[in-house]
Amino acid sequence: MWGWDGTNWQLIGDTGIRKIVAPLAFDSKRQRTMMFGGNGDSTTDGKLSILNGGTWQLLKDLPSLARMDASLAYDSKRDRLVLFGGLNDQIIFADTWEYDGSDWKPTFMPGPSLRTSAATVYDSARGVTVLYGGFRPLAALGDTWEWNGEQWKLVSESGPGPRSWPGIAYDSKRKRTILFGGEDEKGKFYSDTWAWNGKAWTCIANEGPPARIQTAMVYDSLRDRIVLFGGVKNNPQGILDDLWEFDGSRWTQKQP
């Protein structure tokens, strides 16, 4: 686990846990990073853990909820962790769960179709969890949904276009969701940057990081920067370790 302070990387610790496609979310009320599920050593689990110093501490284990590549976001207004979809044993889910600090509870509300690898983030200004795209068998998706804690609402079917595994972050200063890259069902990787203001998507940059999927992306509110690290590239295929920052209008590479 590593931390970036705007100038240097610092090793926080070797957590001893090896996982892929395990989503993270930040609990701003308790000031803690949370991780759910994922796949390690070919086993998918339903463990919810918190980062304690340089190690992961198990908070809740619900084997029946086991999945990887799910969508995860922290709803700061309602103090809830919101979980949607994901994949387990070739089964793709379309269910919504919330963690209230002690237990996971299903919502039983209709919403987005079954999918994995969708982009999800919490919009604190409007009090909704925003979900974009994702993948289901033989198709990438390009719809935008919002969850207010009571119901899902389909708010757009246009914008960046069908894609899975894009990067996403919420810019709290400009009150907009930022989405980068992703892959369509034909295997094309994207390098464009889009903004969602709650009404429409707008392409705000076509230059910046090279095309990729599965990137780590978050908004640094202290320095007013979107920070993007690594991911997977195509043509030729490979894993990236570059670091970029977005100031609201332009990307700048910080480290190769």
Steps between C-alpha positions, in 0.01 A plus 500: 500500500640837389409865562560798268537844665528704179878474483609154603375148545525353850472131587227466762554129550490153351152388598567133431175473304519429126180580312376625165180689408418574865335847508596763757296781655585769755280536810533876560312489832739252661799601286576150376560321171282194440541205265238244399525155346727442204689197382811364664669169419206412269253539789232770512386614845246726669736660751472867595827634641633835621854630461659530845847646468674278249276195536144401412271424794197275437178681584233267361502169314184400315581201275156511335588846365831387350584671170768690311500803271193645673415872526563659840446855633459668839185712544618765749156657544334175604815339646462191286730291284322429171580181307364405158550208260821308445596148402538165677540155343389630160184650657457873437288686754253789482432539872551796732625467858579755770728471802380709796808458718405164643314293238446464126137542395344441155281779365275286274455800270504470119777685323787448256518173308750234600857613442856495619786755479270805512635839616345627824552807716304707753386852407501682835340819365188325374502211747495218245720208401581522129550178301621493140535222245657165571500167323261210454551202266580616145421865572647809661244739651472879475211592727513729805308424819463677834411353839356731768465236770139422413497433127713471188430742216620471141620855431679468164561258214739726309847637569836322496348192334510133601808415703616294795777553756528879460656713773264722699526765772283778644634858479338659806622852418338510155218266608538256214587138439811440286536185289808388307568223247346154497443225243212429263369157396727499194810526715575867426667689785423871554703799620232771520380686809133573571309700763148433634317791666184311586328587173738421214842362413757731339835400351751736667834354381629280219867531591666360808578149625524231231195276455447247780262306722502404869677818607503632857344847509395731785447869580748668737286775656794658686696567180198517264631231266367181347778244551530204260742210532579204276258258341506261204585608143439337165700475173732379636340365814669586827470639850567871558664676796476865394351778715284785368309793650203692359443860610148528360599576143838341425690180583865518611729199534671507840712184483583241232 
